[in-house]
Amino acid sequence: MLNADDTISWGPKRIAVAGVSGSGKTTLCDELAEVLRCGRVELDSLYHGPNWTPREAFLEDVQGLISAPCWVVELQYREARPLIVSRADTILWLDYPTRIQMTRLIRRTVRRRVQREELWNGNYEPPLWKALIDEDHILRWGWRTRKKLKPVIPTLESRFPGLRVVRLTHPSQTSRWVRALARS
């Protein structure tokens, strides 16, 4: 497994960004797509239909996205993960401390709710008070799943030959890695 100090010697073109809710996957994907000048679709927009219902065409849409020669996508949704990893050349793992992840998740959730920001396909964050009663509210989900990737991501390199996994443990490391990619 690589880190931010390792040289980027392989020319990443198909990058999946892994991290728990609130770690900054979407923001990083947007930045990387600009650096690489490649296609970018937010995976949540492919998964969530109106009223938060899963879209039937989700996996087909993921297949279409990752068939391109250059792409950046969030590595999420268990059913899509094998498809994405099998085509990726690079996994960036945002393995940040819980305090960073949860602070980001709370800020993002509050901002989206207060500003009534439309997310995907007519969906909005539910009222914040629902975090008290809804086990699947994003704030509770973020806390409950904050360690779910720790046993998974380290196994990917051995299961997918040619894949490079870069573990980034702080936003400053991520910024340094993106700057190095832009220079390469």
C-alpha positions in Angstrom: 0.0 0.0 0.0 1.3 3.4 -1.0 1.1 6.8 0.8 1.3 10.5 0.0 5.2 10.4 0.0 5.4 7.7 -2.6 6.2 8.7 -6.2 3.3 8.5 -8.7 5.1 6.5 -11.3 2.1 4.8 -13.1 0.0 7.6 -14.7 -3.4 7.2 -13.0 -6.3 7.4 -15.4 -9.1 5.4 -13.6 -9.3 6.5 -10.0 -11.8 5.4 -7.4 -11.9 7.4 -4.2 -12.7 5.3 -1.1 -13.7 6.8 2.3 -16.6 6.8 4.7 -19.4 9.3 4.7 -18.1 12.8 5.1 -14.5 12.0 4.3 -14.5 14.2 1.2 -14.8 11.7 -1.6 -17.0 13.8 -3.8 -14.9 17.0 -3.4 -11.7 15.1 -4.2 -13.3 13.3 -7.2 -14.3 16.7 -8.6 -10.8 18.0 -8.1 -9.2 15.0 -9.7 -11.5 15.0 -12.7 -10.3 18.6 -13.4 -6.6 17.6 -13.0 -7.0 14.6 -15.3 -9.5 16.3 -17.6 -11.8 13.2 -17.6 -15.4 12.3 -17.1 -17.1 12.7 -13.8 -20.5 11.5 -12.5 -21.3 11.5 -8.9 -22.2 7.9 -8.0 -25.0 8.9 -5.6 -26.8 10.6 -8.6 -26.8 7.2 -10.4 -28.0 5.3 -7.4 -30.7 7.5 -5.9 -34.0 8.0 -7.8 -36.9 10.2 -6.7 -37.9 9.7 -3.1 -34.6 8.1 -2.3 -35.5 4.9 -4.2 -32.6 2.9 -5.8 -32.6 3.2 -9.6 -32.9 -0.1 -11.5 -30.3 1.1 -14.1 -27.7 1.8 -11.4 -25.2 -1.0 -12.2 -25.7 -0.5 -16.0 -24.9 3.2 -15.6 -21.8 2.4 -13.5 -20.7 0.0 -16.3 -21.1 2.8 -18.8 -19.2 5.2 -16.7 -16.2 2.9 -16.0 -15.9 1.7 -19.6 -14.3 5.1 -20.5 -10.5 5.3 -20.7 -10.3 8.0 -18.0 -12.6 8.5 -15.0 -12.8 9.4 -11.4 -15.6 8.0 -9.1 -16.4 7.4 -5.5 -15.9 3.8 -4.4 -19.2 3.1 -2.7 -22.2 0.9 -2.9 -21.2 -2.7 -2.2 -22.8 -4.0 -5.4 -20.8 -1.6 -7.6 -17.5 -2.0 -5.8 -16.2 -5.1 -7.7 -17.1 -3.5 -11.0 -15.3 -0.3 -10.2 -12.2 -1.9 -8.6 -11.8 -4.3 -11.5 -11.4 -1.4 -13.9 -9.6 1.1 -11.6 -5.8 1.5 -11.8 -5.8 3.6 -8.5 -7.7 3.6 -5.3 -7.2 6.7 -3.1 -8.3 5.7 0.4 -9.3 8.7 2.6 -8.6 7.0 5.9 -9.1 10.1 8.1 -9.5 10.3 11.9 -13.2 10.1 13.0 -13.0 13.7 14.3 -12.3 15.0 10.8 -14.8 12.8 9.1 -17.7 13.5 11.5 -17.0 17.2 11.6 -17.2 17.3 7.8 -20.3 15.2 7.7 -22.1 17.3 10.3 -21.2 20.6 8.5 -22.2 19.3 5.1 -25.5 17.9 6.4 -26.4 21.0 8.3 -25.5 23.2 5.3 -27.5 21.1 2.9 -30.5 21.1 5.2 -30.5 24.8 6.0 -30.0 25.8 2.4 -32.5 23.3 1.2 -29.9 22.1 -1.3 -31.3 19.6 -3.8 -29.1 16.5 -3.8 -30.0 14.0 -6.6 -33.1 13.5 -8.6 -35.3 15.8 -6.4 -34.1 14.5 -3.0 -33.1 16.6 0.0 -31.6 16.0 3.4 -34.3 15.1 5.9 -34.9 17.4 8.9 -32.0 17.3 11.3 -34.2 16.2 14.2 -34.8 12.9 12.4 -31.2 12.0 13.4 -32.7 11.3 16.8 -35.2 8.7 15.6 -34.0 7.4 12.3 -31.2 4.8 12.4 -30.4 5.4 8.8 -30.2 9.2 9.0 -26.9 10.2 7.4 -25.4 11.4 10.7 -26.1 8.1 12.5 -25.1 6.2 9.4 -21.8 8.1 9.3 -21.0 7.3 12.9 -22.1 3.6 12.7 -20.1 2.9 9.5 -17.0 5.0 10.3 -14.7 2.0 10.4 -16.3 -0.2 7.7 -13.5 0.2 5.1 -10.6 -0.7 7.4 -10.8 -4.5 6.8 -11.7 -4.1 3.1 -9.4 -1.6 1.4 -6.1 -3.2 2.5 -7.1 -6.5 0.7 -7.7 -4.9 -2.7 -4.2 -4.9 -4.1 -3.7 -8.6 -3.6 -7.1 -9.4 -5.1 -6.7 -7.1 -8.2 -3.2 -7.3 -9.8 -2.0 -4.0 -11.1 -4.2 -1.9 -8.8 -2.4 0.7 -6.7 -3.9 1.7 -3.3 -2.8 5.0 -1.8 -3.7 5.5 1.9 -4.2 9.1 2.8 -4.6 9.7 6.6 -5.0 13.5 6.6 -6.4 16.2 4.2 -2.9 17.7 4.0 -1.6 14.4 2.6 -4.4 14.3 0.1 -3.6 17.9 -1.1 0.0 16.9 -1.5 -0.9 13.8 -3.5 -3.1 15.8 -5.9 -0.4 18.4 -6.4 2.1 15.6 -7.2 -0.4 14.2 -9.7 -0.9 17.6 -11.4 2.9 17.9 -11.8 3.3 14.4 -13.2 
